[in-house]
Amino acid sequence: MSEPDANDPKDVGTTGHEWDGIRELDNPLPRWWLYVFYACIVFAIGYWVAMPAWPTLTGYTKGILHRSDRGQVVSDLQDLNRIRGAEGRMLRNASLQQIEADPRLQAYALAVGQSVFGDNCATCHGTGGTGGKGYANLRDDVWLWGGTLQDIQHTIQVGVRSDNPQARSTIMPGFGKDQILPATQIDDLTEYVVALSGRKADAAAVQRATPIFQANCVVCHGATGLGDQVKGAPNLTDKEWLYGPAREDIRGQIWNGRGGVMPTWQARLDPETIKALAVYVHANAAGK
């Protein structure tokens, strides 16, 4: 009698499962597969013994190696703080002007500031700090709250319209939304603001809007529309527009009185990190 042929279904037993004429054969598993499977079992048992693996009622098994990812992170952070320690202490004790005057300290501040900006600020202001509609451009020389090192640092610390009691805050009324002015006067004010920025505008509308501007807008933007950094009121005579330069953008701002929110970073970042961020913004933008 010949030996059974493993490749011939007639010579191989079945598991007893059959469906639509298809039988499940009872072929033995390949030896290499079994060896790999057994090796995985041995490795798993060894891992359970050596590493933290099993939860308990009050914690987890520590394993004979006592490894801890959380402990490793703490250790890595401590090492990083030791490396940064000298520069960090110097940054903490130096004034903003001293930081910019010291090439080594400024280089360290710029490196830290760039990293922090990418992690926390680029979402709104963009990777290069150029901003977008409703988000300030940090690369130009237009600053609502001032562009000195101290001004920038303070804005980062307290935020704008944030929950910080000292937050930068100003309210632009919604002249249309709150029914302060009728739509026709808002249309005329739009032409007036367009004219302030040096563009061609409807002369008759500008004339009609002059007393309206004097009565409602001068208190913040000034008689000539130059704005006021103490109040955070923008300059209406330049070509920079937070919400867009088109007539419909300007009219929408007069109508709705929009105002964005910048979070306060005082409780999230330590003082030296805020200093580094201020130096980074000041150095890479048109700070004063």
C-alpha atoms as an extended CHARMM CRD file, in Angstrom:
* protein
*
       288  EXT
         1         1  MET       CA              0.0000000000        0.0000000000        0.0000000000  PROA      1               0.0000000000
         2         2  SER       CA              1.3540000000        3.4480000000       -0.9230000000  PROA      2               0.0000000000
         3         3  GLU       CA              1.9160000000        6.2580000000        1.5880000000  PROA      3               0.0000000000
         4         4  PRO       CA             -0.8790000000        8.8990000000        1.9400000000  PROA      4               0.0000000000
         5         5  ASP       CA             -0.2890000000       11.9420000000       -0.2350000000  PROA      5               0.0000000000
         6         6  ALA       CA             -0.7610000000       15.1700000000        1.7690000000  PROA      6               0.0000000000
         7         7  ASN       CA             -1.4610000000       17.0270000000       -1.4540000000  PROA      7               0.0000000000
         8         8  ASP       CA             -4.2600000000       14.6940000000       -2.4440000000  PROA      8               0.0000000000
         9         9  PRO       CA             -7.5580000000       15.5780000000       -0.7160000000  PROA      9               0.0000000000
        10        10  LYS       CA             -8.5840000000       11.9390000000       -0.9220000000  PROA      10              0.0000000000
        11        11  ASP       CA             -5.6630000000       10.9240000000        1.2950000000  PROA      11              0.0000000000
        12        12  VAL       CA             -6.2460000000       13.6420000000        3.9760000000  PROA      12              0.0000000000
        13        13  GLY       CA             -8.7860000000       13.4710000000        6.7470000000  PROA      13              0.0000000000
        14        14  THR       CA            -11.3170000000       16.2390000000        7.2220000000  PROA      14              0.0000000000
        15        15  THR       CA            -12.4950000000       18.2200000000       10.2190000000  PROA      15              0.0000000000
        16        16  GLY       CA            -16.0160000000       17.1820000000        9.4530000000  PROA      16              0.0000000000
        17        17  HSD       CA            -16.9340000000       20.6230000000        8.1460000000  PROA      17              0.0000000000
        18        18  GLU       CA            -18.3860000000       20.7540000000        4.6720000000  PROA      18              0.0000000000
        19        19  TRP       CA            -20.3280000000       23.4790000000        2.9000000000  PROA      19              0.0000000000
        20        20  ASP       CA            -21.6640000000       23.4470000000       -0.6390000000  PROA      20              0.0000000000
        21        21  GLY       CA            -19.3920000000       20.5750000000       -1.5330000000  PROA      21              0.0000000000
        22        22  ILE       CA            -16.3050000000       22.1880000000       -0.0650000000  PROA      22              0.0000000000
        23        23  ARG       CA            -14.5820000000       20.1570000000        2.6850000000  PROA      23              0.0000000000
        24        24  GLU       CA            -12.2790000000       21.5420000000        5.3770000000  PROA      24              0.0000000000
        25        25  LEU       CA             -9.2010000000       19.3240000000        5.3390000000  PROA      25              0.0000000000
        26        26  ASP       CA             -7.3250000000       18.4100000000        8.4990000000  PROA      26              0.0000000000
        27        27  ASN       CA             -3.8130000000       19.1860000000        7.2030000000  PROA      27              0.0000000000
        28        28  PRO       CA             -1.1090000000       19.5740000000        9.8600000000  PROA      28              0.0000000000
        29        29  LEU       CA              0.2370000000       23.1060000000       10.3580000000  PROA      29              0.0000000000
        30        30  PRO       CA              3.6480000000       23.8770000000        8.8310000000  PROA      30              0.0000000000
        31        31  ARG       CA              6.4720000000       23.2720000000       11.3030000000  PROA      31              0.0000000000
        32        32  TRP       CA              7.9500000000       26.7520000000       10.7980000000  PROA      32              0.0000000000
        33        33  TRP       CA              4.5650000000       28.2830000000       11.7170000000  PROA      33              0.0000000000
        34        34  LEU       CA              4.3440000000       26.1780000000       14.8680000000  PROA      34              0.0000000000
        35        35  TYR       CA              7.8870000000       27.1380000000       15.9130000000  PROA      35              0.0000000000
        36        36  VAL       CA              7.0920000000       30.8390000000       15.4740000000  PROA      36              0.0000000000
        37        37  PHE       CA              3.8570000000       30.4020000000       17.4290000000  PROA      37              0.0000000000
        38        38  TYR       CA              5.6090000000       28.6260000000       20.3050000000  PROA      38              0.0000000000
        39        39  ALA       CA              8.3530000000       31.2970000000       20.3250000000  PROA      39              0.0000000000
        40        40  CYS       CA              5.6970000000       34.0190000000       20.6200000000  PROA      40              0.0000000000
        41        41  ILE       CA              4.1630000000       32.2270000000       23.6100000000  PROA      41              0.0000000000
        42        42  VAL       CA              7.5630000000       31.9920000000       25.3160000000  PROA      42              0.0000000000
        43        43  PHE       CA              8.2650000000       35.6730000000       24.5620000000  PROA      43              0.0000000000
        44        44  ALA       CA              4.8460000000       36.7310000000       25.9110000000  PROA      44              0.0000000000
        45        45  ILE       CA              5.3960000000       34.8610000000       29.1780000000  PROA      45              0.0000000000
        46        46  GLY       CA              8.8520000000       36.3810000000       29.5300000000  PROA      46              0.0000000000
        47        47  TYR       CA              7.4500000000       39.8780000000       28.8330000000  PROA      47              0.0000000000
        48        48  TRP       CA              4.7050000000       39.4470000000       31.4500000000  PROA      48              0.0000000000
        49        49  VAL       CA              7.3340000000       38.5190000000       34.0200000000  PROA      49              0.0000000000
        50        50  ALA       CA              9.9260000000       41.1630000000       33.1010000000  PROA      50              0.0000000000
        51        51  MET       CA              7.7760000000       44.1930000000       32.2570000000  PROA      51              0.0000000000
        52        52  PRO       CA              4.7440000000       45.9660000000       33.7780000000  PROA      52              0.0000000000
        53        53  ALA       CA              1.8630000000       44.0820000000       32.2550000000  PROA      53              0.0000000000
        54        54  TRP       CA             -1.0370000000       43.0920000000       34.5140000000  PROA      54              0.0000000000
        55        55  PRO       CA             -3.5140000000       45.5120000000       36.1280000000  PROA      55              0.0000000000
        56        56  THR       CA             -4.3670000000       44.9890000000       39.7790000000  PROA      56              0.0000000000
        57        57  LEU       CA             -6.9420000000       46.5170000000       42.1240000000  PROA      57              0.0000000000
        58        58  THR       CA             -4.4890000000       49.1470000000       43.3520000000  PROA      58              0.0000000000
        59        59  GLY       CA             -2.1170000000       49.5510000000       40.4220000000  PROA      59              0.0000000000
        60        60  TYR       CA             -0.2640000000       47.1310000000       38.1780000000  PROA      60              0.0000000000
        61        61  THR       CA              2.4950000000       44.5290000000       38.2750000000  PROA      61              0.0000000000
        62        62  LYS       CA              5.9030000000       46.2390000000       38.0820000000  PROA      62              0.0000000000
        63        63  GLY       CA              7.8410000000       43.3950000000       36.4610000000  PROA      63              0.0000000000
        64        64  ILE       CA             11.3120000000       42.2840000000       37.5220000000  PROA      64              0.0000000000
        65        65  LEU       CA             12.9200000000       45.0160000000       35.3640000000  PROA      65              0.0000000000
        66        66  HSD       CA             10.7580000000       47.7560000000       36.9720000000  PROA      66              0.0000000000
        67        67  ARG       CA             10.5210000000       49.6710000000       33.6790000000  PROA      67              0.0000000000
        68        68  SER       CA              8.1550000000       52.6430000000       33.4960000000  PROA      68              0.0000000000
        69        69  ASP       CA              7.4690000000       54.8130000000       30.4480000000  PROA      69              0.0000000000
        70        70  ARG       CA              6.1760000000       57.5590000000       32.7170000000  PROA      70              0.0000000000
        71        71  GLY       CA              9.3110000000       57.4050000000       34.8240000000  PROA      71              0.0000000000
        72        72  GLN       CA             11.4330000000       57.5140000000       31.6600000000  PROA      72              0.0000000000
        73        73  VAL       CA              9.6440000000       60.6760000000       30.4970000000  PROA      73              0.0000000000
        74        74  VAL       CA             10.2470000000       62.3130000000       33.8830000000  PROA      74              0.0000000000
        75        75  SER       CA             13.9090000000       61.3130000000       33.7150000000  PROA      75              0.0000000000
        76        76  ASP       CA             14.2460000000       62.6580000000       30.1560000000  PROA      76              0.0000000000
        77        77  LEU       CA             12.6560000000       65.9630000000       31.1670000000  PROA      77              0.0000000000
        78        78  GLN       CA             15.0070000000       66.2530000000       34.1300000000  PROA      78              0.0000000000
        79        79  ASP       CA             17.9640000000       65.6590000000       31.8190000000  PROA      79              0.0000000000
        80        80  LEU       CA             16.6240000000       68.2740000000       29.4160000000  PROA      80              0.0000000000
        81        81  ASN       CA             16.1810000000       70.7740000000       32.2410000000  PROA      81              0.0000000000
        82        82  ARG       CA             19.7620000000       70.1420000000       33.3610000000  PROA      82              0.0000000000
        83        83  ILE       CA             20.9970000000       70.7880000000       29.8290000000  PROA      83              0.0000000000
        84        84  ARG       CA             18.9310000000       73.9380000000       29.5470000000  PROA      84              0.0000000000
        85        85  GLY       CA             19.5270000000       74.9520000000       33.1260000000  PROA      85              0.0000000000
        86        86  ALA       CA             22.2920000000       77.5050000000       32.6210000000  PROA      86              0.0000000000
        87        87  GLU       CA             20.6370000000       79.2410000000       29.6740000000  PROA      87              0.0000000000
        88        88  GLY       CA             17.2240000000       79.0500000000       31.3400000000  PROA      88              0.0000000000
        89        89  ARG       CA             18.5220000000       80.7350000000       34.5000000000  PROA      89              0.0000000000
        90        90  MET       CA             20.2150000000       83.4310000000       32.4410000000  PROA      90              0.0000000000
        91        91  LEU       CA             17.0020000000       83.9560000000       30.4730000000  PROA      91              0.0000000000
        92        92  ARG       CA             14.9880000000       84.1880000000       33.6740000000  PROA      92              0.0000000000
        93        93  ASN       CA             17.2550000000       86.8090000000       35.2170000000  PROA      93              0.0000000000
        94        94  ALA       CA             17.9590000000       88.9020000000       32.1090000000  PROA      94              0.0000000000
        95        95  SER       CA             15.8000000000       91.7390000000       30.8480000000  PROA      95              0.0000000000
        96        96  LEU       CA             14.3390000000       91.5800000000       27.3620000000  PROA      96              0.0000000000
        97        97  GLN       CA             16.8560000000       94.1660000000       26.1530000000  PROA      97              0.0000000000
        98        98  GLN       CA             19.7540000000       92.2200000000       27.6700000000  PROA      98              0.0000000000
        99        99  ILE       CA             18.5790000000       89.0730000000       25.8980000000  PROA      99              0.0000000000
       100       100  GLU       CA             18.5790000000       90.7760000000       22.5070000000  PROA      100             0.0000000000
       101       101  ALA       CA             21.9670000000       92.3760000000       23.1970000000  PROA      101             0.0000000000
       102       102  ASP       CA             23.6580000000       89.0480000000       24.0790000000  PROA      102             0.0000000000
       103       103  PRO       CA             24.1740000000       86.9450000000       20.9120000000  PROA      103             0.0000000000
       104       104  ARG       CA             24.3910000000       83.6340000000       22.7970000000  PROA      104             0.0000000000
       105       105  LEU       CA             21.3340000000       84.3400000000       24.9320000000  PROA      105             0.0000000000
       106       106  GLN       CA             19.3860000000       85.6640000000       21.9790000000  PROA      106             0.0000000000
       107       107  ALA       CA             20.2060000000       82.5480000000       19.9310000000  PROA      107             0.0000000000
       108       108  TYR       CA             18.9260000000       80.3620000000       22.7660000000  PROA      108             0.0000000000
       109       109  ALA       CA             15.7760000000       82.4890000000       23.1520000000  PROA      109             0.0000000000
       110       110  LEU       CA             15.1030000000       82.3350000000       19.4040000000  PROA      110             0.0000000000
       111       111  ALA       CA             15.4700000000       78.5500000000       19.3730000000  PROA      111             0.0000000000
       112       112  VAL       CA             13.0860000000       78.1480000000       22.3130000000  PROA      112             0.0000000000
       113       113  GLY       CA             10.6940000000       80.7540000000       20.9230000000  PROA      113             0.0000000000
       114       114  GLN       CA             10.5440000000       79.0970000000       17.5160000000  PROA      114             0.0000000000
       115       115  SER       CA              9.6750000000       75.7440000000       19.0620000000  PROA      115             0.0000000000
       116       116  VAL       CA              7.0250000000       77.2400000000       21.3580000000  PROA      116             0.0000000000
       117       117  PHE       CA              5.5430000000       79.3250000000       18.5300000000  PROA      117             0.0000000000
       118       118  GLY       CA              5.2050000000       76.2490000000       16.3240000000  PROA      118             0.0000000000
       119       119  ASP       CA              3.4890000000       74.2790000000       19.0910000000  PROA      119             0.0000000000
       120       120  ASN       CA              1.1380000000       76.9910000000       20.3880000000  PROA      120             0.0000000000
       121       121  CYS       CA              0.7980000000       79.9760000000       18.0490000000  PROA      121             0.0000000000
       122       122  ALA       CA              1.1220000000       78.7140000000       14.4730000000  PROA      122             0.0000000000
       123       123  THR       CA             -2.4030000000       77.2770000000       14.5340000000  PROA      123             0.0000000000
       124       124  CYS       CA             -3.8490000000       80.7940000000       14.3580000000  PROA      124             0.0000000000
       125       125  HSD       CA             -0.9830000000       82.9990000000       13.1870000000  PROA      125             0.0000000000
       126       126  GLY       CA              0.4280000000       80.5440000000       10.6530000000  PROA      126             0.0000000000
       127       127  THR       CA              3.8060000000       78.8270000000       10.5410000000  PROA      127             0.0000000000
       128       128  GLY       CA              5.5010000000       81.9970000000        9.3150000000  PROA      128             0.0000000000
       129       129  GLY       CA              3.4290000000       84.2990000000       11.5210000000  PROA      129             0.0000000000
       130       130  THR       CA              1.6680000000       85.9260000000        8.5770000000  PROA      130             0.0000000000
       131       131  GLY       CA             -1.7720000000       85.3480000000       10.0860000000  PROA      131             0.0000000000
       132       132  GLY       CA             -4.9930000000       85.2550000000        8.1010000000  PROA      132             0.0000000000
       133       133  LYS       CA             -8.4580000000       86.7640000000        8.0370000000  PROA      133             0.0000000000
       134       134  GLY       CA             -9.2960000000       87.4890000000       11.6590000000  PROA      134             0.0000000000
       135       135  TYR       CA             -5.7900000000       86.5270000000       12.8420000000  PROA      135             0.0000000000
       136       136  ALA       CA             -3.0910000000       89.1490000000       13.2240000000  PROA      136             0.0000000000
       137       137  ASN       CA             -0.0980000000       89.2310000000       10.8900000000  PROA      137             0.0000000000
       138       138  LEU       CA              3.0120000000       89.2440000000       13.0950000000  PROA      138             0.0000000000
       139       139  ARG       CA              5.3920000000       89.9720000000       10.2250000000  PROA      139             0.0000000000
       140       140  ASP       CA              4.3370000000       93.5400000000        9.4410000000  PROA      140             0.0000000000
       141       141  ASP       CA              4.7810000000       96.7660000000       11.4100000000  PROA      141             0.0000000000
       142       142  VAL       CA              1.1200000000       97.0830000000       12.4280000000  PROA      142             0.0000000000
       143       143  TRP       CA              0.4790000000       96.4360000000       16.1240000000  PROA      143             0.0000000000
       144       144  LEU       CA             -2.8880000000       96.9180000000       17.7890000000  PROA      144             0.0000000000
       145       145  TRP       CA             -1.3710000000       96.8860000000       21.2620000000  PROA      145             0.0000000000
       146       146  GLY       CA              2.1640000000       98.0470000000       20.5200000000  PROA      146             0.0000000000
       147       147  GLY       CA              5.1960000000       96.3510000000       18.9840000000  PROA      147             0.0000000000
       148       148  THR       CA              7.8910000000       96.9140000000       21.6120000000  PROA      148             0.0000000000
       149       149  LEU       CA              9.3810000000       93.9210000000       23.4070000000  PROA      149             0.0000000000
       150       150  GLN       CA              7.4580000000       94.8090000000       26.5600000000  PROA      150             0.0000000000
       151       151  ASP       CA              4.1960000000       95.2550000000       24.6530000000  PROA      151             0.0000000000
       152       152  ILE       CA              4.5590000000       91.8970000000       22.9230000000  PROA      152             0.0000000000
       153       153  GLN       CA              5.4830000000       90.1260000000       26.1600000000  PROA      153             0.0000000000
       154       154  HSD       CA              2.4880000000       91.6170000000       27.9710000000  PROA      154             0.0000000000
       155       155  THR       CA              0.0870000000       90.6240000000       25.1950000000  PROA      155             0.0000000000
       156       156  ILE       CA              1.3940000000       87.0500000000       25.3120000000  PROA      156             0.0000000000
       157       157  GLN       CA              1.0580000000       86.9740000000       29.0870000000  PROA      157             0.0000000000
       158       158  VAL       CA             -2.5050000000       88.2760000000       29.4470000000  PROA      158             0.0000000000
       159       159  GLY       CA             -4.0200000000       87.5710000000       26.0230000000  PROA      159             0.0000000000
       160       160  VAL       CA             -6.7390000000       89.5160000000       24.2450000000  PROA      160             0.0000000000
       161       161  ARG       CA            -10.3180000000       89.3070000000       25.5070000000  PROA      161             0.0000000000
       162       162  SER       CA             -9.2560000000       86.2380000000       27.4790000000  PROA      162             0.0000000000
       163       163  ASP       CA            -10.2390000000       85.1730000000       30.9750000000  PROA      163             0.0000000000
       164       164  ASN       CA             -7.2180000000       86.9740000000       32.4500000000  PROA      164             0.0000000000
       165       165  PRO       CA             -8.3470000000       89.9690000000       34.5620000000  PROA      165             0.0000000000
       166       166  GLN       CA             -5.6440000000       92.1030000000       32.9250000000  PROA      166             0.0000000000
       167       167  ALA       CA             -6.3500000000       90.9370000000       29.3720000000  PROA      167             0.0000000000
       168       168  ARG       CA             -6.0470000000       93.3490000000       26.4860000000  PROA      168             0.0000000000
       169       169  SER       CA             -9.6120000000       94.2850000000       25.7190000000  PROA      169             0.0000000000
       170       170  THR       CA            -11.5260000000       96.6750000000       23.5310000000  PROA      170             0.0000000000
       171       171  ILE       CA            -15.0590000000       96.4480000000       22.2230000000  PROA      171             0.0000000000
       172       172  MET       CA            -16.0420000000       97.4680000000       18.7240000000  PROA      172             0.0000000000
       173       173  PRO       CA            -19.8120000000       98.0660000000       18.7800000000  PROA      173             0.0000000000
       174       174  GLY       CA            -21.9670000000       96.2050000000       16.3230000000  PROA      174             0.0000000000
       175       175  PHE       CA            -23.5360000000       99.3400000000       14.8570000000  PROA      175             0.0000000000
       176       176  GLY       CA            -25.8870000000       97.3780000000       12.6510000000  PROA      176             0.0000000000
       177       177  LYS       CA            -26.3830000000       94.2400000000       14.6960000000  PROA      177             0.0000000000
       178       178  ASP       CA            -27.2150000000       96.2420000000       17.8150000000  PROA      178             0.0000000000
       179       179  GLN       CA            -29.3450000000       98.7270000000       15.8360000000  PROA      179             0.0000000000
       180       180  ILE       CA            -27.1900000000      101.7010000000       16.8050000000  PROA      180             0.0000000000
       181       181  LEU       CA            -27.1410000000      103.0590000000       13.2500000000  PROA      181             0.0000000000
       182       182  PRO       CA            -29.4210000000      102.4040000000       10.2630000000  PROA      182             0.0000000000
       183       183  ALA       CA            -28.1130000000      100.5310000000        7.2580000000  PROA      183             0.0000000000
       184       184  THR       CA            -27.8890000000      103.6680000000        5.1110000000  PROA      184             0.0000000000
       185       185  GLN       CA            -25.5430000000      105.3630000000        7.5780000000  PROA      185             0.0000000000
       186       186  ILE       CA            -23.4080000000      102.2170000000        7.8000000000  PROA      186             0.0000000000
       187       187  ASP       CA            -23.1180000000      102.2620000000        4.0140000000  PROA      187             0.0000000000
       188       188  ASP       CA            -21.9180000000      105.8840000000        4.2210000000  PROA      188             0.0000000000
       189       189  LEU       CA            -19.4660000000      105.0310000000        7.0360000000  PROA      189             0.0000000000
       190       190  THR       CA            -18.0400000000      102.2680000000        4.8720000000  PROA      190             0.0000000000
       191       191  GLU       CA            -17.2710000000      104.8120000000        2.1450000000  PROA      191             0.0000000000
       192       192  TYR       CA            -15.7570000000      107.1310000000        4.7620000000  PROA      192             0.0000000000
       193       193  VAL       CA            -13.3830000000      104.4250000000        6.0110000000  PROA      193             0.0000000000
       194       194  VAL       CA            -12.4750000000      103.5070000000        2.4280000000  PROA      194             0.0000000000
       195       195  ALA       CA            -11.5810000000      107.1500000000        1.8480000000  PROA      195             0.0000000000
       196       196  LEU       CA             -9.4740000000      107.2390000000        5.0350000000  PROA      196             0.0000000000
       197       197  SER       CA             -7.2680000000      104.4920000000        3.6000000000  PROA      197             0.0000000000
       198       198  GLY       CA             -6.5510000000      106.6070000000        0.5240000000  PROA      198             0.0000000000
       199       199  ARG       CA             -8.8350000000      104.8240000000       -1.8950000000  PROA      199             0.0000000000
       200       200  LYS       CA            -11.4520000000      106.2610000000       -4.2170000000  PROA      200             0.0000000000
       201       201  ALA       CA            -14.8180000000      106.5900000000       -2.4700000000  PROA      201             0.0000000000
       202       202  ASP       CA            -18.2500000000      108.1230000000       -2.9980000000  PROA      202             0.0000000000
       203       203  ALA       CA            -17.7090000000      111.8110000000       -2.1260000000  PROA      203             0.0000000000
       204       204  ALA       CA            -21.3480000000      112.4350000000       -1.2100000000  PROA      204             0.0000000000
       205       205  ALA       CA            -21.3910000000      109.4220000000        1.1290000000  PROA      205             0.0000000000
       206       206  VAL       CA            -18.1350000000      110.5510000000        2.7450000000  PROA      206             0.0000000000
       207       207  GLN       CA            -19.6350000000      113.9890000000        3.3720000000  PROA      207             0.0000000000
       208       208  ARG       CA            -22.7700000000      112.5120000000        4.9130000000  PROA      208             0.0000000000
       209       209  ALA       CA            -20.7080000000      110.1570000000        7.0970000000  PROA      209             0.0000000000
       210       210  THR       CA            -18.3620000000      112.8230000000        8.4720000000  PROA      210             0.0000000000
       211       211  PRO       CA            -20.5830000000      113.8240000000       11.4440000000  PROA      211             0.0000000000
       212       212  ILE       CA            -21.4770000000      110.1610000000       12.0210000000  PROA      212             0.0000000000
       213       213  PHE       CA            -17.7960000000      109.2360000000       12.2720000000  PROA      213             0.0000000000
       214       214  GLN       CA            -17.1420000000      112.1760000000       14.6070000000  PROA      214             0.0000000000
       215       215  ALA       CA            -20.0010000000      111.1570000000       16.8860000000  PROA      215             0.0000000000
       216       216  ASN       CA            -19.3460000000      107.4030000000       17.0270000000  PROA      216             0.0000000000
       217       217  CYS       CA            -15.8020000000      106.5030000000       15.9820000000  PROA      217             0.0000000000
       218       218  VAL       CA            -13.4400000000      109.3270000000       16.9510000000  PROA      218             0.0000000000
       219       219  VAL       CA            -13.3940000000      108.3020000000       20.6140000000  PROA      219             0.0000000000
       220       220  CYS       CA            -11.3670000000      105.1810000000       19.7110000000  PROA      220             0.0000000000
       221       221  HSD       CA             -9.9460000000      105.6970000000       16.2310000000  PROA      221             0.0000000000
       222       222  GLY       CA             -9.1090000000      109.3700000000       16.6200000000  PROA      222             0.0000000000
       223       223  ALA       CA            -10.2090000000      112.3690000000       14.5610000000  PROA      223             0.0000000000
       224       224  THR       CA             -7.9960000000      111.3590000000       11.6320000000  PROA      224             0.0000000000
       225       225  GLY       CA             -8.5150000000      107.5910000000       11.9810000000  PROA      225             0.0000000000
       226       226  LEU       CA             -4.9560000000      106.8400000000       13.1280000000  PROA      226             0.0000000000
       227       227  GLY       CA             -6.1910000000      104.5950000000       15.9440000000  PROA      227             0.0000000000
       228       228  ASP       CA             -4.9300000000      104.2420000000       19.4980000000  PROA      228             0.0000000000
       229       229  GLN       CA             -2.6440000000      101.4300000000       20.7000000000  PROA      229             0.0000000000
       230       230  VAL       CA             -3.5630000000      102.1010000000       24.3140000000  PROA      230             0.0000000000
       231       231  LYS       CA             -7.1470000000      101.1290000000       23.4730000000  PROA      231             0.0000000000
       232       232  GLY       CA             -6.2650000000       98.5580000000       20.8320000000  PROA      232             0.0000000000
       233       233  ALA       CA             -8.0940000000      100.6070000000       18.1850000000  PROA      233             0.0000000000
       234       234  PRO       CA             -6.6770000000       99.9590000000       14.6910000000  PROA      234             0.0000000000
       235       235  ASN       CA             -5.3070000000      102.5780000000       12.3460000000  PROA      235             0.0000000000
       236       236  LEU       CA             -7.8610000000      103.0720000000        9.5620000000  PROA      236             0.0000000000
       237       237  THR       CA             -5.5110000000      105.0040000000        7.2800000000  PROA      237             0.0000000000
       238       238  ASP       CA             -3.0790000000      102.1930000000        6.3970000000  PROA      238             0.0000000000
       239       239  LYS       CA             -3.5420000000       99.2400000000        4.0790000000  PROA      239             0.0000000000
       240       240  GLU       CA             -3.6300000000       96.5110000000        6.7380000000  PROA      240             0.0000000000
       241       241  TRP       CA             -7.0300000000       95.0340000000        7.5390000000  PROA      241             0.0000000000
       242       242  LEU       CA             -7.5890000000       92.2970000000       10.0940000000  PROA      242             0.0000000000
       243       243  TYR       CA            -10.9050000000       91.2060000000        8.5650000000  PROA      243             0.0000000000
       244       244  GLY       CA            -10.2220000000       92.1590000000        4.9450000000  PROA      244             0.0000000000
       245       245  PRO       CA             -9.9500000000       95.3680000000        2.8730000000  PROA      245             0.0000000000
       246       246  ALA       CA            -12.9440000000       94.9290000000        0.5810000000  PROA      246             0.0000000000
       247       247  ARG       CA            -15.9930000000       97.1330000000        1.0650000000  PROA      247             0.0000000000
       248       248  GLU       CA            -18.1090000000       94.1770000000        2.1460000000  PROA      248             0.0000000000
       249       249  ASP       CA            -15.4370000000       93.2620000000        4.7470000000  PROA      249             0.0000000000
       250       250  ILE       CA            -15.3510000000       96.7920000000        6.1510000000  PROA      250             0.0000000000
       251       251  ARG       CA            -19.1370000000       97.0420000000        6.1790000000  PROA      251             0.0000000000
       252       252  GLY       CA            -19.3530000000       93.6580000000        7.9020000000  PROA      252             0.0000000000
       253       253  GLN       CA            -16.9950000000       94.8350000000       10.6300000000  PROA      253             0.0000000000
       254       254  ILE       CA            -18.9760000000       98.0500000000       11.1970000000  PROA      254             0.0000000000
       255       255  TRP       CA            -22.2140000000       96.0940000000       11.2080000000  PROA      255             0.0000000000
       256       256  ASN       CA            -21.1280000000       93.2160000000       13.4750000000  PROA      256             0.0000000000
       257       257  GLY       CA            -18.2610000000       94.6710000000       15.5450000000  PROA      257             0.0000000000
       258       258  ARG       CA            -16.2320000000       91.4810000000       15.5400000000  PROA      258             0.0000000000
       259       259  GLY       CA            -13.4150000000       90.9380000000       18.0380000000  PROA      259             0.0000000000
       260       260  GLY       CA            -11.1590000000       87.8910000000       18.2690000000  PROA      260             0.0000000000
       261       261  VAL       CA             -9.8370000000       86.1310000000       21.3580000000  PROA      261             0.0000000000
       262       262  MET       CA             -6.2150000000       85.3230000000       22.1010000000  PROA      262             0.0000000000
       263       263  PRO       CA             -5.6690000000       83.0490000000       25.1050000000  PROA      263             0.0000000000
       264       264  THR       CA             -3.6030000000       84.1010000000       28.0800000000  PROA      264             0.0000000000
       265       265  TRP       CA             -0.3520000000       82.1470000000       28.2490000000  PROA      265             0.0000000000
       266       266  GLN       CA              0.6670000000       83.2510000000       31.7270000000  PROA      266             0.0000000000
       267       267  ALA       CA             -0.6250000000       80.1100000000       33.3980000000  PROA      267             0.0000000000
       268       268  ARG       CA              0.5110000000       77.7560000000       30.6040000000  PROA      268             0.0000000000
       269       269  LEU       CA              4.0740000000       78.8900000000       29.9480000000  PROA      269             0.0000000000
       270       270  ASP       CA              6.7670000000       79.7670000000       32.4890000000  PROA      270             0.0000000000
       271       271  PRO       CA              8.1560000000       83.3310000000       32.5400000000  PROA      271             0.0000000000
       272       272  GLU       CA             11.4000000000       82.4960000000       30.7190000000  PROA      272             0.0000000000
       273       273  THR       CA              9.4850000000       80.7220000000       27.9320000000  PROA      273             0.0000000000
       274       274  ILE       CA              7.2340000000       83.7630000000       27.5110000000  PROA      274             0.0000000000
       275       275  LYS       CA             10.3570000000       85.9370000000       27.3300000000  PROA      275             0.0000000000
       276       276  ALA       CA             11.8100000000       83.6810000000       24.6390000000  PROA      276             0.0000000000
       277       277  LEU       CA              8.5500000000       83.7860000000       22.6970000000  PROA      277             0.0000000000
       278       278  ALA       CA              8.4290000000       87.5890000000       22.9050000000  PROA      278             0.0000000000
       279       279  VAL       CA             12.0180000000       87.8240000000       21.6480000000  PROA      279             0.0000000000
       280       280  TYR       CA             11.2100000000       85.4230000000       18.7900000000  PROA      280             0.0000000000
       281       281  VAL       CA              8.1330000000       87.3850000000       17.6770000000  PROA      281             0.0000000000
       282       282  HSD       CA              9.9600000000       90.7150000000       18.0350000000  PROA      282             0.0000000000
       283       283  ALA       CA             13.0180000000       89.5260000000       16.0990000000  PROA      283             0.0000000000
       284       284  ASN       CA             11.1140000000       87.8420000000       13.2620000000  PROA      284             0.0000000000
       285       285  ALA       CA              8.4340000000       90.4930000000       12.9010000000  PROA      285             0.0000000000
       286       286  ALA       CA              8.6370000000       94.2280000000       12.4600000000  PROA      286             0.0000000000
       287       287  GLY       CA              8.8090000000       94.9700000000       16.1750000000  PROA      287             0.0000000000
       288       288  LYS       CA              9.6770000000       98.4410000000       17.3820000000  PROA      288             0.0000000000
